Amino acid sequence: MDLERSPLARPFPDIPQIDGVTLRIARARYKAWDRCDLTYVELCPGTAVAGVFTRSACASSEVDLGREQARLGRARALIVNAGNSNAFTGYRGREAVEQIMAQVASALDCDPSEVFVSSTGVIGVPLPKDKAQAGIEAALIAAPCGWEDAASAIGTTDTFTKGASASAMLAENRVELAGFIKGSGMIAPDMATMLGYVFTDAAVDPAFLQEMLSKANEATFSCITVDGDTSTSDTVLLFATGKAGNPALSSWDDDGADAFYAALLGICRELAHLVVRDGEGAQKFIEIAVTGAADAASARHVGLAIANSPLVKTAIAGGDANWGRVVMAVGKAGEPADRDRLSIGFGGTWAAKDGQPLADYDEAPVAKHLEGQDIRIDVDLGVGDGRATVWTCDLTHGYISINADYRS
């Protein structure tokens, strides 16, 4: 399936090398395509790891095993397979993952629990063990590659590669962060919403690394949606090699902890935005800012109700400033709201205030705003101090075309 590059695409950035991280790619040929579809990342001994995973009740074996492994806090390798999600495949799917873990562990002389595996693609087809084995064999001897190649190999319906980087000063030590991500459809927040990987040369205690990733996830990956569908394979992993030589961070009181978290939050937000910008069929990137909610969680739920509304998303696709559809979405969210205090605006122009349309409302600047690619919707509920921002894209005919032909 040949897909046109998203009009919202961003060029792949120049990402610095992370000490202790080696990237390789190979062709496992999980599908009939002429491209690499396996990314292998070797990590230096002592690398700490944290992870967040889908809460889907039909999660893949990769997710089940990954949850167990992340609790141990150590990693030596990551393998990402593209073209086959290996989800809903029973014992055969788990055996395929365990085979990969054992194969890589043998090559690195480490415990299989330190080998993380992710898979993405069609649900319900067991990962072919022979292709996985051959792909790993090829990856183990492949020449190291760059970040963009590693990101490209894990894509499925993605139309552009997605990466980001950041840095922070921890006392006298400069640390680097780099990450790549895949995701375009089946994107809805219930933890993370795709496959994403972030690497840093900072030294961070595994428990604190997990705390920071979980916090960053709540404000980024779990605040995006493309179509309201949560994947069976959603995973975000954060690896810290410790090669920067800084005193290991273990609490928020440590010198540099806030700076490191700010860098982590920034890279997670950028990666999350890139997924939305590559939403299947997307033509517009939509930011929804909710204020005046009962609390932050309530604001987020209201924002997601708006972001997941097909009526809102198609109105934006058509450039229609139909704020009544936003009212509808707020009303169905199941969160505290007051019809007579509700205010709604587009692109900095209020269309309705305190439960009614403004007498002097001029739709012209709103219509002009909706002609652009970056759209903002403001909603003030008027019932409290809670606020949240979520991100989505419009819903176009392109989404239907891509998903009607997905298995073809």
Summary of the structure (lengths in Angstrom):
residues: 408
radius of gyration: 21.7
end to end distance: 7.5
largest distance: 72.3
contacts: 1543
relative contact order: 0.14
helix: 35%
strand: 27%
